[in-house]
Amino acid sequence: MPARQVKIGQRLYMKTVAIVNPKGGSGKSTLSTQIAGYFASQGHKVMLGDADNQGSSKYWLSQRPASLPLIKTWDYQADLVLTAKPPPDITRLVIDTPGSLEGWRLKEVVSRADLVIVPILPSAFDVQATNAFLTNLTHLTSDQNTKIAVIGNRIDARTISASKLKSFLSYLDIPVIGFLRDTQYYLQMVEHGLSMFDISQSKIENDLIQWSSICKYLDSL
C-alpha cells in the first residue's frame, strides 16, 4: 500500500516524492538530492531511495558529511527500491528513478507517490520526448491523489524557451513549479554530498530565490 503522510494529533505519516523523466540526463539525480537536502534542512526524517543502477544519489550520500542532517538510504538493487518500505520514523521519502521508467515500475512509483516531479530541459527535443510521457502520467494519476509538477531545468525563466514550456504544459493542466539555471554549483556539491540548503546562503542567493517556489510547493504536501 502507498504510504502517504497525514497528521493525526501530533503524529506525522510519510509523504513520498518521486523524480521521474523517461530521458536520461534530465537532472533527476540532481533534483532528488537537492529535494532530500531541503527536507532534511527542515527537520524531516528523510530517506533517499536510488532506483537507478547508475547509483548517482547513493554516491552523493556516500560523500555527505556526518555533521549535516542525516539522510538515509537502502543498500538495495534498483528495482527493490521501488517497492521497499522505509523505517517507521521516516517522514519524507524521495525516490530517484532511472530513465525509461515504464510498465509495472512506473505504475509502482506513481501508486506510492504523493508528488511526481518531472524535470524538463529547454530543448525542443526534450519537450517533445516528454510529451507522451506526461500524457500517460496524467492518465495513471487520474483516479488517485498523486500530484504532478514540472521543473524547468537548466533554463532561465525569462527566456522564450521558458515561455514555450509553460505554453506546452498549459493544456495538460500541469503546474511548472520552478526554473533552475545551469550552474557549476550542482556539480561541485555532488563531490561533497551537499545541497543548496547546506552551504552559506550568501554564495547562492540567486539560486535560493529560484528554489523558493519549489520549496513552497514541497511544503504544501
KOLLUM-49190 format. One line per field, with one value per residue (C-alpha): residue number from 0; residue in one letter; y, z, x. Coordinates in steps of 0.05 Angstrom, whole numbers, plus 5000, padded with zeros to 4 digits. Layout:
N
k = (NUM, ...)
r = (a, ...)
py = (Y, ...)
pz = (Z, ...)
px = (X, ...)
***
This chain:
221
k = (0, 1, 2, 3, 4, 5, 6, 7, 8, 9, 10, 11, 12, 13, 14, 15, 16, 17, 18, 19, 20, 21, 22, 23, 24, 25, 26, 27, 28, 29, 30, 31, 32, 33, 34, 35, 36, 37, 38, 39, 40, 41, 42, 43, 44, 45, 46, 47, 48, 49, 50, 51, 52, 53, 54, 55, 56, 57, 58, 59, 60, 61, 62, 63, 64, 65, 66, 67, 68, 69, 70, 71, 72, 73, 74, 75, 76, 77, 78, 79, 80, 81, 82, 83, 84, 85, 86, 87, 88, 89, 90, 91, 92, 93, 94, 95, 96, 97, 98, 99, 100, 101, 102, 103, 104, 105, 106, 107, 108, 109, 110, 111, 112, 113, 114, 115, 116, 117, 118, 119, 120, 121, 122, 123, 124, 125, 126, 127, 128, 129, 130, 131, 132, 133, 134, 135, 136, 137, 138, 139, 140, 141, 142, 143, 144, 145, 146, 147, 148, 149, 150, 151, 152, 153, 154, 155, 156, 157, 158, 159, 160, 161, 162, 163, 164, 165, 166, 167, 168, 169, 170, 171, 172, 173, 174, 175, 176, 177, 178, 179, 180, 181, 182, 183, 184, 185, 186, 187, 188, 189, 190, 191, 192, 193, 194, 195, 196, 197, 198, 199, 200, 201, 202, 203, 204, 205, 206, 207, 208, 209, 210, 211, 212, 213, 214, 215, 216, 217, 218, 219, 220)
r = (m, p, a, r, q, v, k, i, g, q, r, l, y, m, k, t, v, a, i, v, n, p, k, g, g, s, g, k, s, t, l, s, t, q, i, a, g, y, f, a, s, q, g, h, k, v, m, l, g, d, a, d, n, q, g, s, s, k, y, w, l, s, q, r, p, a, s, l, p, l, i, k, t, w, d, y, q, a, d, l, v, l, t, a, k, p, p, p, d, i, t, r, l, v, i, d, t, p, g, s, l, e, g, w, r, l, k, e, v, v, s, r, a, d, l, v, i, v, p, i, l, p, s, a, f, d, v, q, a, t, n, a, f, l, t, n, l, t, h, l, t, s, d, q, n, t, k, i, a, v, i, g, n, r, i, d, a, r, t, i, s, a, s, k, l, k, s, f, l, s, y, l, d, i, p, v, i, g, f, l, r, d, t, q, y, y, l, q, m, v, e, h, g, l, s, m, f, d, i, s, q, s, k, i, e, n, d, l, i, q, w, s, s, i, c, k, y, l, d, s, l)
py = (5000, 5071, 5107, 5177, 5227, 5258, 5289, 5257, 5291, 5301, 5241, 5250, 5200, 5195, 5234, 5208, 5250, 5215, 5248, 5218, 5230, 5178, 5213, 5205, 5268, 5310, 5324, 5273, 5256, 5329, 5346, 5284, 5301, 5375, 5359, 5308, 5361, 5411, 5364, 5347, 5420, 5429, 5376, 5318, 5246, 5234, 5172, 5179, 5117, 5107, 5064, 5079, 5028, 5086, 5100, 5175, 5191, 5137, 5166, 5235, 5205, 5169, 5237, 5272, 5296, 5265, 5335, 5350, 5329, 5254, 5226, 5151, 5104, 5030, 4986, 4950, 4935, 4987, 4950, 4934, 5008, 5017, 4973, 4978, 5002, 5057, 5054, 5079, 5144, 5169, 5229, 5244, 5193, 5218, 5168, 5179, 5139, 5115, 5135, 5093, 5081, 5045, 4986, 4960, 5002, 5067, 5044, 5025, 5093, 5131, 5089, 5105, 5177, 5238, 5281, 5263, 5317, 5316, 5356, 5381, 5412, 5471, 5439, 5423, 5351, 5343, 5375, 5331, 5268, 5283, 5298, 5227, 5210, 5268, 5248, 5177, 5202, 5243, 5181, 5139, 5191, 5208, 5163, 5178, 5237, 5238, 5307, 5320, 5381, 5402, 5437, 5471, 5450, 5488, 5544, 5618, 5635, 5699, 5665, 5646, 5573, 5580, 5613, 5558, 5505, 5538, 5541, 5468, 5446, 5490, 5443, 5385, 5426, 5410, 5466, 5489, 5500, 5529, 5541, 5525, 5555, 5516, 5527, 5492, 5493, 5430, 5392, 5416, 5397, 5325, 5313, 5336, 5308, 5377, 5411, 5484, 5483, 5461, 5517, 5591, 5628, 5688, 5646, 5621, 5676, 5677, 5601, 5600, 5652, 5603, 5547, 5587, 5570, 5496, 5494, 5528, 5474, 5419, 5449, 5444, 5368)
pz = (5000, 4985, 5047, 5049, 5105, 5143, 5211, 5267, 5334, 5337, 5295, 5225, 5169, 5109, 5044, 4981, 4924, 4861, 4809, 4741, 4668, 4612, 4585, 4616, 4632, 4650, 4721, 4762, 4809, 4820, 4837, 4881, 4923, 4928, 4949, 5000, 5026, 5032, 5071, 5118, 5130, 5152, 5205, 5169, 5176, 5104, 5062, 4992, 4950, 4889, 4838, 4783, 4770, 4759, 4834, 4829, 4890, 4930, 4912, 4935, 5001, 5009, 5005, 5054, 5118, 5183, 5212, 5165, 5176, 5165, 5101, 5100, 5040, 5024, 5003, 4954, 4880, 4839, 4828, 4902, 4919, 4880, 4930, 4993, 5057, 5096, 5172, 5212, 5233, 5162, 5145, 5075, 5021, 4957, 4900, 4845, 4785, 4722, 4651, 4610, 4672, 4646, 4656, 4727, 4751, 4731, 4760, 4825, 4832, 4815, 4862, 4923, 4907, 4934, 4884, 4818, 4795, 4722, 4705, 4633, 4595, 4550, 4482, 4434, 4432, 4507, 4508, 4451, 4482, 4547, 4515, 4510, 4578, 4612, 4578, 4603, 4672, 4677, 4658, 4711, 4765, 4743, 4795, 4854, 4893, 4864, 4842, 4781, 4774, 4726, 4739, 4681, 4689, 4664, 4639, 4652, 4670, 4629, 4563, 4504, 4520, 4588, 4558, 4507, 4561, 4601, 4539, 4523, 4592, 4599, 4560, 4605, 4667, 4698, 4740, 4728, 4800, 4784, 4736, 4755, 4720, 4695, 4748, 4767, 4839, 4829, 4801, 4857, 4911, 4886, 4906, 4977, 4989, 4996, 4976, 4966, 5036, 5069, 5048, 5061, 5033, 5013, 4960, 4927, 4940, 4868, 4866, 4931, 4901, 4844, 4894, 4935, 4893, 4892, 4967, 4977, 4935, 4973, 5039, 5016, 5014)
px = (5000, 5026, 5050, 5021, 5031, 4973, 4973, 4933, 4943, 5018, 5039, 5066, 5060, 5105, 5099, 5133, 5163, 5186, 5231, 5214, 5231, 5239, 5301, 5369, 5408, 5348, 5373, 5334, 5391, 5409, 5337, 5329, 5390, 5371, 5300, 5324, 5373, 5317, 5272, 5329, 5344, 5272, 5278, 5245, 5269, 5289, 5300, 5331, 5317, 5362, 5325, 5376, 5431, 5480, 5476, 5486, 5444, 5478, 5545, 5522, 5501, 5567, 5602, 5555, 5589, 5564, 5557, 5498, 5426, 5422, 5391, 5382, 5380, 5373, 5431, 5385, 5386, 5350, 5283, 5277, 5278, 5213, 5175, 5217, 5184, 5220, 5231, 5171, 5205, 5214, 5170, 5196, 5216, 5249, 5256, 5308, 5286, 5322, 5309, 5259, 5217, 5155, 5108, 5100, 5159, 5125, 5058, 5091, 5125, 5061, 5018, 5062, 5079, 5043, 5080, 5114, 5163, 5185, 5248, 5249, 5307, 5292, 5307, 5251, 5276, 5268, 5199, 5175, 5204, 5168, 5101, 5074, 5102, 5065, 5001, 5009, 5026, 4962, 4922, 4957, 4942, 4871, 4838, 4884, 4910, 4980, 5002, 5045, 5091, 5145, 5211, 5246, 5319, 5380, 5335, 5324, 5252, 5258, 5273, 5229, 5244, 5212, 5150, 5144, 5150, 5093, 5050, 5064, 5043, 4982, 4936, 4955, 4939, 5007, 5039, 5110, 5134, 5203, 5260, 5332, 5392, 5452, 5506, 5571, 5549, 5508, 5568, 5612, 5563, 5559, 5632, 5617, 5547, 5519, 5454, 5438, 5409, 5474, 5520, 5527, 5467, 5509, 5544, 5480, 5429, 5404, 5396, 5357, 5310, 5298, 5285, 5236, 5174, 5195, 5205, 5137, 5104, 5140, 5118, 5045, 5047)
***
